[in-house]
């Protein structure tokens, strides 16, 4: 168990190091291109790369901190630190966008001529290819190993590729037409696009900090709950998830046969929780509030030879995100079972 944890952490740390080193190389290439061309559009692209360098360095520390296990002061682990990293990166992008727009406005006024655009295009194009490979790598590692910081960095790096492509189109137009004011106009458009990108990253990061529902993880959880379902699991509702990086704490109400004793309910829920956690793609734990059926679920209950059944079984309601997160009409009083099966990968 411990080796798998170390292996996953090593992969995330290695990705963060690769991101930091590659970001410095890409930034250097863009600075060289700006020195050669005096292009405001290339300067805007270089300013964005400064954000990549700073964000990559921050991610190195954040990912290491987030990998620390839960302790007495942080019972749900340190995973939420990744959302701070993402929010910081989004804020830096927005700040860079303001600087880019300001520089573009200055260039429109003073009309500084561009030069050596052919060489600049080659260097910027090479930087774009390195960025593309880096962005795809970070997205893959972030998705496979559930790192929000790496996923945010990957998304930003890929948007940087689109930004660089726009800059290259602008330089090409200036080269073909000789119209110098196209350069700062392209830079201003780049700045506006970056401002929107930074806003999106900050909004998504705040959603993670405030435990906003994540439909993708809820779909995965619904699939795991349905796959491991047994006849005693009559219904699950009022499901809520607290996300702490790749560790998820799940609370839900489970309806069970009212004539079962505590030992039987505990044994069934413990086995069920263990199966669900094993099949769920994130690390996590489940805690069920157990509700007695109160004979309100007879037509959807598969328990054989039920001594208190009032209606024959007709159909079982499959679990979906909506059915799991809604609170059904029957309101039952129950007892708490906190067996809480837990997995850490």
Buried (B, 14 or more C-beta within 10 A) or exposed (E): EEEEBEEBBEBBBEBBBBBBEBBBBBBBBBBBBBBBBBBBBBBBBBBBBBBBBBBBBBBBEBBBBBBEEBEEEBEBBBBBBBBBBBBBBBBBBBBBBEBBBEBBBEBBEEEBEBEBBEEBBEBBBEBBEBBBEBBBBBBBBBBBBBBBBBBBBBBBBBBBBBBBBBBBEBBBBBBEEEEBEBBBBBBBBBBBBBBEBBBBBBEBBBBBBEBEEBEEBBEBBBBBBBEBBEBBBBBBBBBEBBBBBBBBBBBBBBBBBBEBEEEEBBEBBBBBBBBBBEBBBBBBBBBBBBBBBBBBBBBBBBBEEBEEBEEEBEEBEEBBBEBBBEEBEBEBEBEEBEBBBBBBB
